Amino acid sequence: MKFVQLIEFKTSKIDEVIKLGDEWADKTEGAHTLTREVLGGDRDDAGAYVMIVEFPSYEDAMKNNGLPETAEIAREMEKLADGPPIFRNLDVLRDEAY
Protein backbone atom coordinates (compact mmCIF):
# COMPACT_ATOMS: atom_id res chain seq x y z
CA MET A 1 0.00 0.00 0.00
CA LYS A 2 1.36 3.43 -0.93
CA PHE A 3 2.24 5.74 1.93
CA VAL A 4 2.17 9.53 1.94
CA GLN A 5 3.58 11.92 4.48
CA LEU A 6 2.13 15.41 4.62
CA ILE A 7 4.37 17.98 6.31
CA GLU A 8 2.97 21.38 7.22
CA PHE A 9 5.47 24.09 8.09
CA LYS A 10 6.12 27.82 8.09
CA THR A 11 9.26 29.53 6.89
CA SER A 12 10.49 32.84 5.56
CA LYS A 13 13.34 30.96 3.82
CA ILE A 14 11.54 28.80 1.23
CA ASP A 15 14.36 29.14 -1.32
CA GLU A 16 16.78 27.65 1.20
CA VAL A 17 14.31 24.83 1.96
CA ILE A 18 14.08 23.99 -1.75
CA LYS A 19 17.88 24.07 -2.11
CA LEU A 20 18.21 21.78 0.91
CA GLY A 21 15.76 19.32 -0.64
CA ASP A 22 17.70 19.31 -3.92
CA GLU A 23 20.95 18.64 -2.06
CA TRP A 24 19.33 15.75 -0.15
CA ALA A 25 18.05 14.22 -3.40
CA ASP A 26 21.53 14.41 -4.93
CA LYS A 27 23.22 12.92 -1.85
CA THR A 28 20.74 10.04 -1.58
CA GLU A 29 20.34 9.22 -5.27
CA GLY A 30 20.03 5.46 -5.60
CA ALA A 31 19.46 5.03 -1.84
CA HIS A 32 16.28 6.96 -1.05
CA THR A 33 12.86 5.40 -1.48
CA LEU A 34 10.94 8.60 -2.17
CA THR A 35 8.90 8.37 -5.38
CA ARG A 36 7.28 11.79 -5.49
CA GLU A 37 7.39 15.18 -3.77
CA VAL A 38 4.95 18.06 -4.08
CA LEU A 39 5.55 21.39 -2.35
CA GLY A 40 2.71 23.89 -2.11
CA GLY A 41 2.59 27.40 -0.76
CA ASP A 42 -0.60 28.64 0.90
CA ARG A 43 -2.03 31.54 -1.13
CA ASP A 44 -3.93 32.81 1.91
CA ASP A 45 -1.16 32.49 4.50
CA ALA A 46 2.20 33.83 3.34
CA GLY A 47 5.05 31.72 4.63
CA ALA A 48 2.88 28.62 5.16
CA TYR A 49 3.75 25.52 3.14
CA VAL A 50 2.74 21.91 2.74
CA MET A 51 5.07 19.23 1.45
CA ILE A 52 3.63 15.92 0.30
CA VAL A 53 6.07 13.04 -0.06
CA GLU A 54 5.09 9.65 -1.46
CA PHE A 55 6.62 6.23 -0.92
CA PRO A 56 5.76 2.77 -2.27
CA SER A 57 4.91 1.66 1.29
CA TYR A 58 5.19 2.59 4.95
CA GLU A 59 8.15 0.24 5.24
CA ASP A 60 9.93 2.08 2.42
CA ALA A 61 9.25 5.37 4.19
CA MET A 62 10.84 4.02 7.37
CA LYS A 63 13.85 2.80 5.38
CA ASN A 64 14.18 6.30 3.92
CA ASN A 65 13.80 7.79 7.39
CA GLY A 66 16.75 5.69 8.55
CA LEU A 67 19.19 7.25 6.08
CA PRO A 68 21.78 9.49 7.78
CA GLU A 69 21.12 12.16 5.15
CA THR A 70 17.44 12.21 6.11
CA ALA A 71 18.31 12.86 9.75
CA GLU A 72 20.65 15.63 8.59
CA ILE A 73 18.00 17.31 6.42
CA ALA A 74 15.52 17.17 9.31
CA ARG A 75 17.97 19.05 11.55
CA GLU A 76 18.63 21.65 8.87
CA MET A 77 14.90 22.05 8.17
CA GLU A 78 14.30 22.79 11.85
CA LYS A 79 16.74 25.71 11.57
CA LEU A 80 14.90 27.12 8.53
CA ALA A 81 11.38 26.66 9.86
CA ASP A 82 9.47 29.25 11.86
CA GLY A 83 8.24 26.77 14.46
CA PRO A 84 7.87 23.00 14.58
CA PRO A 85 6.45 21.20 11.53
CA ILE A 86 3.29 19.12 11.69
CA PHE A 87 3.59 15.60 10.27
CA ARG A 88 0.65 13.56 9.03
CA ASN A 89 1.36 9.92 8.17
CA LEU A 90 -1.19 8.64 5.68
CA ASP A 91 -1.88 5.24 4.15
CA VAL A 92 -3.13 5.89 0.61
CA LEU A 93 -6.65 4.50 0.40
CA ARG A 94 -7.45 5.90 -3.03
CA ASP A 95 -5.25 7.24 -5.82
CA GLU A 96 -7.14 8.32 -8.93
CA ALA A 97 -6.00 10.44 -11.85
CA TYR A 98 -8.69 12.46 -13.67
GIFENVEN-V923636 format. One record per pair of residues at least 24 apart in sequence whose C-alpha atoms are under 7 Angstrom apart, sorted by sequence separation. I is the first residue (numbers start at 1). GAP is how many residues later the second one is. D is the distance in whole Angstrom. If there is no record, write none. Layout:
((I | GAP | D) (I | GAP | D))
//
This chain:
((33 | 27 | 6) (33 | 28 | 7) (33 | 31 | 6) (32 | 32 | 5) (12 | 35 | 6) (11 | 36 | 5) (10 | 37 | 5) (11 | 37 | 7) (10 | 38 | 4) (9 | 39 | 6) (10 | 39 | 6) (9 | 40 | 5) (8 | 41 | 6) (9 | 41 | 6) (8 | 42 | 5) (7 | 43 | 6) (8 | 43 | 7) (6 | 44 | 7) (7 | 44 | 5) (6 | 45 | 6) (7 | 45 | 6) (24 | 45 | 7) (6 | 46 | 5) (5 | 47 | 6) (6 | 47 | 7) (4 | 48 | 7) (5 | 48 | 5) (4 | 49 | 6) (5 | 49 | 7) (24 | 49 | 7) (4 | 50 | 4) (3 | 51 | 6) (4 | 51 | 6) (3 | 52 | 5) (2 | 53 | 6) (3 | 53 | 6) (2 | 54 | 5) (3 | 54 | 5) (1 | 55 | 7) (2 | 55 | 5) (3 | 55 | 5) (1 | 56 | 5) (17 | 60 | 7) (17 | 63 | 7) (13 | 67 | 6) (11 | 69 | 6) (11 | 70 | 5) (10 | 71 | 6) (11 | 71 | 5) (9 | 72 | 7) (10 | 72 | 5) (10 | 73 | 7) (9 | 76 | 5) (8 | 77 | 6) (9 | 77 | 7) (7 | 78 | 6) (8 | 78 | 5) (7 | 79 | 6) (8 | 79 | 7) (7 | 80 | 5) (6 | 81 | 6) (7 | 81 | 6) (5 | 82 | 7) (6 | 82 | 5) (5 | 83 | 6) (6 | 83 | 7) (5 | 84 | 5) (4 | 85 | 6) (5 | 85 | 6) (4 | 86 | 5) (3 | 87 | 6) (4 | 87 | 6) (3 | 88 | 5) (4 | 88 | 7) (2 | 89 | 6) (3 | 89 | 6) (1 | 90 | 7) (2 | 90 | 5) (1 | 91 | 7))
//
